[in-house]
């Protein structure tokens, strides 16, 4: 059986966003695949009987992308969003029995964050509202943008200063036009309907200086419209993902401290709507309860709340009592990554992936779908082996190795050190195409969660903050952790060839790749992807550049030396390792100028460097970019590594 190859990207599938029907007889899920012929993503809503009375069945056409299935309160209809009739996702409602889907919106932007009113007569959703200048389709004739806010662009979304996201409601019967409830130069998202049907809670920052003030609050607006009311008394924190309690007296949400000193763990909290005060329920875990990318927020289940937790490379499901009367308890654990969950009528379902299985639907240990089974059974997928490395200061670093496909004892293999982005994220125990494709090409893959990662204590995640914010900065103890991981892998696994080492990573992982090869020549080859290479220029070019103060403790103009000291470009003249620089030309998180900086220096120094630029792609190329480009990316990297590691 062969290992995974780049073309297998077209065979990847996923089951996600499960929603249990009000009568608890079915779960609706989104099944995503890639149309190999059209080279496009496709998704459909499937219905899964929870009593085992029949097999899962496809409910929507899936001709393009159908998503966000949401049951009506009586369970007779399913709302969803789809781009079946154009480029933008619009809102539809489809009867559970027979009938055609009725379209409820005809907006110029995508519909998202859908939720039903308690009486089933209306739905609430969020959508961007483009400025009237967009009516002119010829950009050469369109009037210029007038920017007054720092928050004016967003990676994979584009310009936001003239396209703020707002809250709408619309009649479920399709008998009227959507009613826009929020206005102004603010962002409003994640709406949720109160149990009495009178108000809609949502997330926003609506102070005059909201764009330069690191905080989010919870608001409510009457369903008939009007001025939003702030619900949270604390205006110095990040609140998100609100969910009304069944009695309507409180909101569960995610909370973390705001301000210019980050990161902090996200925790589950309950906001008392009478006082506006919040109570944190999960502080005793000392783990992050807001994984990235987000799956969904807290879910009420009776008098308790369900939520996700990152823990040592896993993403688990927990439960906590809303009154705080008991410690949080584990509900779904093990070596896996929970990718979705829901509860209704006494039933709890979740979707999950493991390092060798794609995401499918489960109820407890019972597997309810087998969408990913053909992929796992059709090729050799290698189980990672966990090990622990000890950094020079005695810190223990959790790490894993994936052996090459077709492993033969007694043979030595080239090794790739792969570094995750973030840095406040984690390499998780779920199937990652990158590791398996490298293993399928004959490489051993080593990866870890060094300091700066989430999934561990908050102190672990904050260890590489800038010195003004209490850390030692990027390229310090994280570098030592990664080198310790390589040393331990070479000591422990005799099939790893110390003379054929490669290093790669994307975003912060690309930063660390550039940093590593400018501080050691132990790697024979490297690939730095969508990297931050010059922190000083990143400040002005990134969609979130100004917010680097959260990590570093100062703006770039306040302490240029700090930013330059920790920038790989400062040390680029030391790079002798052959380096492939991969970047996306529409990347707004790490602008393509970050790749241009490093390439220009190395080319002028006559070093072995190549610069590969992907057109029409954002920072998300490797995860959700064009399937064609995702395959080309793997082929490009494997060609580069092959030339330098295998002759």
C-alpha positions in Angstrom: 0.0 0.0 0.0 1.4 3.4 -1.0 1.7 6.4 1.2 0.0 9.7 0.7 1.1 11.8 -2.4 0.3 15.4 -3.4 -2.5 14.4 -5.7 -4.3 12.8 -2.7 -5.3 16.3 -1.7 -8.2 15.8 -4.1 -9.4 12.9 -2.1 -9.5 14.6 1.3 -13.0 14.8 2.9 -14.3 16.1 6.2 -17.5 15.8 8.3 -18.0 18.9 10.5 -20.5 21.3 12.1 -22.9 18.7 13.6 -26.3 19.9 14.8 -28.8 17.6 16.6 -32.5 18.0 15.7 -34.9 19.2 18.4 -36.4 15.7 18.7 -32.9 14.2 18.9 -33.6 11.7 16.1 -31.1 13.1 13.6 -27.9 15.0 13.3 -27.2 17.3 10.4 -23.6 17.6 9.3 -21.6 19.2 6.6 -19.7 16.8 4.4 -16.9 18.5 2.4 -15.0 17.1 -0.5 -13.0 18.3 -3.6 -14.3 17.9 -7.1 -11.3 16.5 -8.9 -12.6 17.4 -12.4 -13.5 21.0 -11.6 -10.7 21.4 -9.0 -13.2 23.1 -6.6 -14.4 22.5 -3.1 -17.9 21.0 -2.7 -20.0 20.5 0.4 -23.4 19.2 1.2 -25.7 18.8 4.2 -26.2 15.2 5.3 -28.7 13.8 7.7 -27.6 11.0 10.1 -30.2 8.9 12.0 -29.0 8.8 15.6 -31.0 5.6 16.4 -29.3 3.6 13.7 -32.6 3.2 11.8 -30.9 3.9 8.5 -27.7 5.0 6.8 -26.7 8.6 6.6 -28.2 10.3 3.5 -27.3 13.4 1.5 -30.0 16.1 2.1 -28.9 19.0 0.0 -27.5 18.9 -3.6 -23.9 19.8 -2.8 -23.5 21.1 -6.4 -21.4 23.9 -4.9 -21.0 24.7 -1.2 -23.8 24.1 1.3 -23.0 24.8 5.0 -24.2 25.9 8.4 -27.1 23.6 8.9 -29.5 25.0 11.5 -32.7 23.2 12.6 -36.0 25.1 13.0 -37.3 25.0 16.6 -40.0 22.5 15.6 -37.5 20.4 13.6 -39.6 20.5 10.4 -37.1 22.6 8.4 -33.4 23.1 8.0 -31.8 26.5 7.3 -28.4 26.6 5.5 -26.2 28.8 3.5 -25.2 28.0 -0.1 -23.6 29.6 -3.2 -25.6 27.4 -5.5 -27.1 30.4 -7.3 -24.0 32.6 -7.6 -20.6 33.4 -6.1 -21.9 34.5 -2.7 -23.4 32.3 0.0 -27.0 33.1 0.6 -29.6 31.9 3.1 -32.0 29.0 2.3 -34.6 27.0 4.1 -35.5 23.5 3.1 -38.4 21.4 4.5 -37.4 18.1 6.1 -40.0 16.2 4.1 -40.5 17.1 0.5 -40.2 20.4 -1.3 -37.7 22.8 -2.8 -35.3 25.0 -0.9 -36.6 28.6 -0.7 -34.1 31.4 -0.9 -34.4 34.1 1.8 -31.6 36.5 0.8 -30.1 38.2 -2.2 -27.2 40.1 -0.7 -23.9 41.1 -2.3 -21.8 39.4 0.4 -21.7 36.0 2.1 -24.3 35.1 4.8 -22.9 33.6 8.0 -23.7 33.0 11.7 -27.2 31.8 11.1 -29.7 31.3 14.0 -33.5 30.7 14.3 -35.8 32.8 16.4 -37.5 30.8 19.2 -40.9 30.9 17.4 -39.4 29.8 14.1 -40.7 32.8 12.2 -37.4 34.6 11.5 -33.7 34.0 11.3 -30.8 36.1 12.3 -27.5 36.2 10.5 -24.4 38.4 9.8 -23.2 39.7 6.4 -20.8 42.4 5.2 -22.4 45.6 3.8 -20.3 47.0 0.9 -20.1 50.7 0.4 -22.1 52.0 -2.6 -18.7 52.6 -4.4 -18.8 48.8 -5.1 -21.7 49.4 -7.5 -19.1 50.6 -10.0 -17.7 47.3 -11.3 -14.8 48.9 -13.1 -12.2 49.5 -10.4 -10.5 52.1 -12.6 -13.5 54.3 -12.2 -14.3 53.5 -8.6 -13.7 56.3 -6.1 -10.7 55.9 -3.7 -11.1 54.3 -0.2 -11.0 56.7 2.7 -9.3 54.9 5.6 -9.8 56.2 9.2 -9.4 53.0 11.2 -6.5 50.6 11.8 -8.8 47.7 11.2 -9.3 48.1 7.5 -8.3 44.8 5.9 -8.4 41.2 6.8 -6.6 38.2 5.3 -8.7 35.9 3.2 -11.5 38.5 3.4 -10.0 41.6 1.8 -10.9 45.3 2.4 -13.1 45.7 5.5 -13.1 49.5 6.1 -15.9 49.9 3.5 -17.5 46.5 4.1 -18.3 46.2 7.8 -20.1 43.1 8.9 -23.6 43.7 10.3 -26.5 41.9 11.8 -29.7 41.1 9.9 -33.0 39.3 10.4 -35.3 37.9 7.7 -38.6 36.1 7.6 -38.3 32.4 7.4 -41.3 32.2 5.0 -39.3 34.2 2.4 -42.0 36.9 2.4 -39.8 39.9 2.9 -36.4 41.6 2.6 -33.8 41.3 5.3 -33.9 43.9 8.1 -30.5 45.3 9.0 -30.3 45.7 12.8 -26.8 47.2 13.3 -25.2 50.2 11.6 -22.1 52.3 11.5 -18.3 51.9 11.3 -18.3 48.9 13.6 -18.0 45.1 13.2 -20.9 43.0 14.6 -20.9 39.3 14.5 -22.0 36.0 16.2 -25.6 36.9 16.8 -27.8 34.7 19.0 -31.5 35.0 19.8 -32.8 35.4 23.3 -35.2 32.7 24.5 -38.1 35.1 24.7 -37.5 36.2 21.1 -37.2 39.9 22.0 -33.4 40.6 21.7 -30.4 39.4 19.8 -27.0 39.3 21.5 -23.9 39.7 19.4 -20.1 40.5 19.6 -18.8 44.0 18.8 -16.5 46.8 19.9 -18.4 50.1 19.6 -16.4 52.7 21.4 -14.9 55.6 19.4 -11.4 54.1 19.6 -12.5 50.5 19.1 -9.9 49.8 16.3 -6.9 50.6 18.5 -8.3 49.2 21.8 -7.8 45.5 22.3 -11.2 44.5 23.7 -14.5 43.1 22.5 -17.8 43.3 24.3 -21.2 41.7 24.2 -24.2 43.8 23.1 -27.9 43.2 22.5 -30.3 44.8 20.1 -34.1 44.6 19.9 -35.4 42.4 17.1 -37.2 45.4 15.7 -34.0 47.4 15.6 -32.7 50.4 17.6 -29.6 51.3 19.5 -27.6 48.3 20.8 -27.2 47.9 24.5 -23.9 46.9 26.1 -24.4 43.8 28.2 -20.9 43.3 29.7 -19.7 45.6 32.5 -16.0 44.7 31.8 -14.8 46.8 28.9 -11.1 45.7 29.1 -11.6 42.0 28.0 -12.3 39.9 24.9 -15.8 38.4 24.9 -16.9 36.2 22.1 -19.3 33.3 21.1 -22.3 34.2 23.3 -25.0 31.7 24.0 -28.2 32.5 25.9 -29.0 30.3 29.0 -32.4 28.5 28.7 -33.9 30.9 31.3 -32.6 34.0 29.4 -30.9 35.4 32.6 -27.3 34.9 31.5 -25.0 34.4 28.5 -22.3 31.7 28.3 -19.3 32.9 26.3 -15.6 32.8 25.8 -13.6 35.3 27.8 -9.9 36.3 28.0 -8.2 39.4 29.4 -7.8 42.2 26.9 -5.2 44.8 26.6 -1.7 45.0 25.0 -0.2 42.0 26.9 -1.1 38.8 25.1 -1.6 35.9 24.6 -3.9 34.7 27.4 -6.0 31.6 27.6 -9.6 31.9 26.5 -11.9 30.6 29.2 -15.6 29.8 29.5 -17.5 32.4 31.4 -21.1 33.3 32.3 -22.3 36.9 32.1 -25.1 37.9 34.5 -27.4 40.0 32.4 -28.8 41.9 35.4 -25.4 43.2 36.6 -23.2 42.7 33.5 -20.6 40.9 35.6 -18.9 37.7 34.3 -17.8 34.6 36.2 -15.0 32.5 34.8 -15.7 28.7 35.1 -12.5 27.1 33.7 -9.6 28.9 35.3 -8.5 25.7 37.2 -7.7 24.0 33.9 -4.9 26.3 33.0 -5.6 25.4 29.4 -6.9 27.3 26.3 -10.6 26.9 25.8 -10.7 28.8 22.5 -8.8 26.7 19.9 -7.7 28.2 16.6 -9.2 27.9 14.1 -12.4 28.1 16.1 -15.0 25.3 15.8 -17.9 26.8 17.8 -18.5 28.5 21.1 -19.9 27.1 24.4 -23.1 25.1 24.1 -25.7 24.8 26.8 -26.8 21.3 27.8 -29.3 21.6 30.6 -27.6 23.4 33.5 -24.1 22.7 32.2 -22.0 24.1 29.4 -20.0 22.1 26.8 -16.8 23.5 25.4 -13.4 22.6 23.8 -10.0 22.5 25.4 -6.5 22.3 23.8 -4.4 19.9 25.8 -1.0 18.6 24.8 -1.6 18.3 21.1 -5.2 17.1 21.6 -8.5 19.0 21.4 -10.9 17.5 23.9 -14.6 18.2 24.8 -15.4 19.2 28.4 -18.5 20.0 30.5 -18.8 22.5 33.4 -21.7 23.4 35.6 -23.0 26.9 34.8 -23.2 27.8 38.5 -19.5 27.0 39.0 -20.4 24.4 41.6 -18.0 21.7 40.3 -14.7 21.4 38.5 -14.9 21.0 34.7 -15.0 17.3 33.6 -13.7 15.6 30.5 -16.4 14.3 28.2 -14.5 13.3 25.0 -10.8 12.6 25.4 -8.0 10.5 23.9 -5.5 11.0 21.2 -7.7 13.0 18.8 -8.9 16.4 17.8 -12.6 17.3 18.3 -13.7 19.3 15.2 -17.4 19.9 16.1 -20.0 19.1 18.7 -23.7 19.6 19.6 -26.2 18.4 22.2 -30.1 18.3 22.2 -32.7 16.1 23.7 -30.3 14.3 25.9 -28.0 13.3 23.0 -24.4 14.5 22.5 -22.6 14.1 19.2 -19.2 15.2 18.1 -16.9 15.1 15.0 -13.3 14.2 15.4 -10.1 13.3 13.6 -7.1 11.3 14.7 -3.5 11.4 13.2 -4.5 8.6 10.7 -8.3 9.2 10.2 -10.3 12.1 8.7 -13.1 13.8 10.6 -16.3 11.7 11.0 -19.3 11.9 13.3 -19.5 10.0 16.6 -21.9 9.6 19.5 -19.6 8.6 22.4 -17.4 5.8 21.0 -20.0 4.9 18.4 -19.0 6.0 14.9 -22.1 7.3 12.9 -20.5 8.1 9.6 -17.7 6.6 7.5 -17.0 9.3 5.1 -13.2 9.3 5.8 -12.8 5.5 5.9 -12.0 4.9 2.2 -9.2 7.5 2.4 -7.6 5.8 5.5 -8.0 2.3 4.1 -6.7 3.2 0.7 -3.2 4.3 1.6 -0.5 3.9 4.2 -1.0 6.5 6.9 1.7 6.5 9.6 0.9 6.8 13.3 3.1 9.5 15.0 5.2 8.3 17.9 5.3 10.7 20.9 8.6 11.5 22.7 9.8 14.2 25.1 12.9 16.3 24.7 14.7 18.3 27.4 15.6 21.9 26.6 18.9 23.4 28.0 17.1 25.0 30.9 15.4 21.7 31.8 12.0 22.4 30.3 10.4 19.3 28.8 9.1 19.7 25.3 6.4 17.4 23.8 7.3 16.1 20.4 6.3 13.5 17.8 8.0 11.6 14.9 6.3 10.2 11.8 8.3 7.4 10.3 8.7 7.3 6.5 6.2 5.2 4.6 7.4 1.7 3.8 9.8 2.0 6.7 12.7 -0.5 6.6 14.7 -1.3 9.8 18.4 -0.7 9.4 18.0 2.0 6.8 18.7 5.7 7.4 16.2 8.4 6.2 16.3 12.2 5.7 14.5 14.1 8.4 12.2 17.1 8.1 11.7 19.4 11.2 8.2 20.9 10.7 7.2 24.0 12.8 3.7 25.2 13.4 2.4 28.7 12.9 0.9 31.0 15.5 2.9 30.9 17.7 -0.1 30.5 20.1 -1.5 27.4 18.4 -0.5 23.7 18.7 0.2 20.8 16.4 -2.8 18.7 17.1 -3.5 14.9 17.1 -5.5 14.9 13.9 -4.7 13.9 10.4 -2.4 16.5 8.8 -1.8 16.1 5.1 1.6 17.7 5.3 3.1 15.1 7.6 1.7 12.2 5.7 2.8 13.5 2.3 6.3 14.0 3.5 6.3 10.5 5.0 4.9 9.1 1.8 7.9 10.7 0.0 10.3 8.8 2.2 11.0 11.4 4.9 10.9 11.1 8.7 8.9 14.1 10.0 9.6 15.6 13.5 7.3 18.1 15.0 6.6 19.6 18.5 4.9 22.2 20.6 7.8 24.4 21.8 7.3 27.3 24.2 4.9 29.8 22.7 2.5 27.1 21.8 -1.1 26.8 23.2 -2.3 23.5 24.6 -0.2 23.8 27.8 0.0 26.2 30.7 -0.5 29.9 30.1 3.1 30.5 31.2 4.3 28.1 28.4 2.3 30.1 25.8 3.6 33.5 27.1 7.3 32.5 27.4 8.3 34.0 24.1 6.6 37.4 24.5 8.9 40.4 24.0 10.9 41.4 27.1 8.6 44.4 27.8 5.8 41.8 28.2 7.7 39.4 30.4 9.2 37.0 27.8 12.5 36.4 26.0 11.1 37.1 22.5 10.8 34.9 19.4 13.9 33.0 18.4 15.0 32.5 22.1 13.8 29.5 24.2 11.6 28.4 21.3 14.8 28.0 19.2 16.4 26.1 22.1 13.3 23.8 22.4 13.3 23.0 18.7 17.0 22.2 18.6 16.6 20.0 21.6 13.8 18.2 19.8 16.1 17.5 16.8 18.9 16.4 19.1 16.6 14.0 21.0 15.1 12.6 17.8 18.6 11.8 16.4 19.6 10.2 19.7 16.5 8.2 20.1 15.7 7.1 16.6 18.7 5.5 14.8 17.0 5.6 11.4 17.2 9.5 11.4 20.2 10.6 9.2 21.9 13.6 11.0 23.6 14.6 7.7 20.3 15.0 5.9 18.2 17.4 7.9 15.6 19.8 6.5 13.5 22.4 8.3 10.2 24.0 7.2 7.2 25.8 8.6 4.6 28.4 7.8 3.7 31.9 9.2 5.5 31.9 12.6 6.8 28.5 11.6 8.2 30.2 8.5 9.7 32.9 10.8 11.4 30.2 12.9 12.7 28.5 9.7 14.3 31.7 8.6 15.6 32.3 12.1 17.1 28.8 12.4 19.0 28.9 9.2 20.4 32.4 10.1 21.7 30.9 13.4 22.9 27.4 12.5 24.1 25.6 9.4 23.1 22.1 10.7 20.3 21.8 8.2 21.1 20.9 4.7 18.0 22.6 3.2 15.1 24.7 4.3 11.7 26.0 3.1 10.3 29.1 4.7 6.6 29.7 3.9 4.4 32.8 4.3 6.9 33.9 6.9 7.4 37.0 9.0 11.0 37.9 8.1 11.2 41.6 9.0 9.1 42.4 12.1 9.6 46.1 11.7 8.1 46.3 8.2 5.4 43.7 9.2 4.1 46.3 11.6 2.9 48.5 8.7 2.0 45.9 6.1 0.1 43.2 8.0 -3.6 43.3 8.7 -2.8 42.7 12.4 0.6 44.4 12.4 -0.2 47.1 14.9 -1.3 44.4 17.3 2.2 42.9 17.5 2.4 45.2 20.6 0.3 42.5 22.3 3.3 40.1 22.0 6.3 42.5 22.0 5.2 45.0 24.5 5.9 48.0 22.3 4.9 49.3 18.9 7.6 49.1 16.2 8.0 52.9 16.1 8.5 52.9 19.9 11.3 50.4 20.0 12.7 49.7 16.5 15.7 47.9 17.9 13.6 45.3 19.6 11.8 44.5 16.3 15.0 44.4 14.3 16.9 42.4 16.9 14.3 39.6 16.5 14.0 39.8 12.7 15.6 37.1 10.6 16.5 39.7 7.9 18.9 41.2 10.4 21.0 38.0 10.3 20.3 37.0 6.7 23.9 37.5 5.7 24.7 34.5 7.8 22.4 32.2 5.9 24.3 29.5 3.9 21.6 26.9 3.9 19.8 26.5 0.5 16.5 28.2 1.1 13.1 28.0 -0.7 10.8 30.9 0.0 7.1 30.3 -0.6 4.6 33.1 -0.4 1.1 34.0 -1.5 0.7 37.2 -3.4 -2.6 38.1 -1.7 -1.4 37.4 1.8 -2.6 40.2 4.0 -1.4 38.6 7.3 2.3 38.3 6.2 2.5 40.5 3.1 4.5 39.1 0.2 7.0 41.9 0.9 8.1 39.7 3.8 9.3 37.1 1.3 10.7 39.7 -1.0 12.9 41.1 1.8 14.6 37.8 2.4 14.9 36.8 -1.3 16.5 40.2 -2.2 19.2 39.9 0.5 20.1 36.3 -0.3 20.1 36.8 -4.1 22.4 39.8 -3.8 24.7 37.7 -1.6 24.7 35.0 -4.3 23.2 32.4 -1.9 21.3 29.3 -3.0 17.7 30.7 -2.9 14.5 30.3 -4.8 11.3 32.4 -4.4 8.0 30.8 -5.4 4.9 33.1 -5.4 1.4 31.8 -5.7 -1.0 34.2 -7.4 -4.6 34.8 -6.1 -3.9 33.1 -2.8 -4.0 34.4 0.8 -2.3 33.3 4.0 -4.5 30.2 4.0 -3.0 28.6 0.9 -2.0 25.4 2.5 -5.3 24.9 4.3 -8.1 26.3 2.1 -6.3 27.6 -1.0 -7.1 26.5 -4.5 -6.8 22.7 -4.7 -4.6 23.1 -7.7 -2.2 25.3 -5.9 -2.2 23.1 -2.8 -1.0 20.2 -5.0 1.5 22.5 -6.7 2.8 23.6 -3.3 3.6 20.1 -2.2 5.2 19.3 -5.5 7.4 22.4 -5.3 8.6 21.6 -1.8 9.2 17.9 -2.5 11.2 18.8 -5.5 13.3 21.3 -3.5 13.9 18.8 -0.7 14.6 16.0 -3.1 17.2 18.0 -5.0 19.2 18.8 -1.8 18.6 15.7 0.3 18.4 12.9 -2.2 20.6 14.1 -5.0 
